[in-house]
Amino acid sequence: MRVLIAGLGTMGMSHALAHHRHPQSEIVGLVNRSSPALPTELQSYPLFNDLRDALEATHPDIVVIATYSDSHADYACAAMEAGAHVFVEKPLATTVADARRVVEMAARLKRKLVVGYILRHHPSWQRLIAEARVLGGPYVFRLNLNQQSKGATWETHKALMQTTPPIVDCGVHYVDVMCQITDAKPVRVHGMGLRLSPEIAADMYNYGQFQVLFDDGSVGWYEAGWGPMMSEVAHFVKDVISPRGAVSILSGMHPASDSVDGHTKVGALRIHGADGTDRDIDFPGEPGHQDLCDAEQAYLLRAIAEDIDLSRHMSDAVQSLAICLAADESIRTGRAIEFGT
């Protein structure tokens, strides 16, 4: 498969390396607005600074989109119109309407569309979801991912916030986990946020939290903050609670909050029964960040080769985005956002 990679930040570089090493892939070009420092393995590939020029020159079978969020929808549609299947990093778009536009085009043109929900490819997170579903709902979800970012990481976060706040950029991963566990639809979302730094624009916020109510009675809480002021204490909370007990990631095993590998690591689960019993499950040798990017791209290639039905995958991507964008709207308007009204 002829592969074009658009965007060469942390995620794009990892996806490019995944295709460089995959026997069924042939990278035909890299796209980036600037000239990045490339690892040795990627230095021989043609470098473009415009996606449409690259599409016309390379005629790819697959386009991997890892640019800033506000370009995702237009780039995905341009790639599909050019005949390519698409992998797009999360979030799928910056509006629900644009996300639906991408999904509708994928269905109409019969293109495979995979969204970069990296936790879906992590065996430990798959086990967490399975154990939670065994307990049965309704559920309480307590999830967060705060990052004490500084230096180059804080500069990256400030750039990201120009298009996507933390509760959307990170939140879609964990709301997707909520939705996989409960299989319910959102009813209402209420968010709160705060600008904690003079280094970001007055209409932006680098800390946010929200609550979501589902139609099965489940309730979820999610929190995300970026910046040098964020606390390392309780930066990683992952609890799923039901009438029959709880499934929790043992957070004491996690590295610093700005560790990329640490964001996906489970380490160990505690399964707590309402009868007072506890059972721990250890996950030694968990996959690292590059391993998971390899798995995402291998899944895309398999979805194409085996014609896997991605309808649920795509609808889930739209729903998790819709919940997080509703939280952002709630923060900006000061009111709860109702679904289906």
Secondary structure, DSSP 8 states (H G I E B T S, - for coil): -EEEEE--SHHHHHHHHHHHH-TT-EEEEEE-SS-----GGGTTS-EES-HHHHHHHH--SEEEE-S-GGGHHHHHHHHHHTT-EEEEESSS-SSHHHHHHHHHHHHHHT--EEEE-GGGG-HHHHHHHHHHHHH-SS-EEEEE--B---HHHHHHHHHHTTT--HHHHTHHHHHHHHHHHH---EEEEEEEEE---TTS-TT--SEEEEEEEETTS-EEEEEEEBSTT--STT---EEEEETTEEEEE-GGG---TT-TGGGT---EEEEEETTS-EEEEE-TT---HHHHHHHHHHHHHHHHHTT---HHHHHHHHHHHHHHHHHHHHHHHTS-EES--
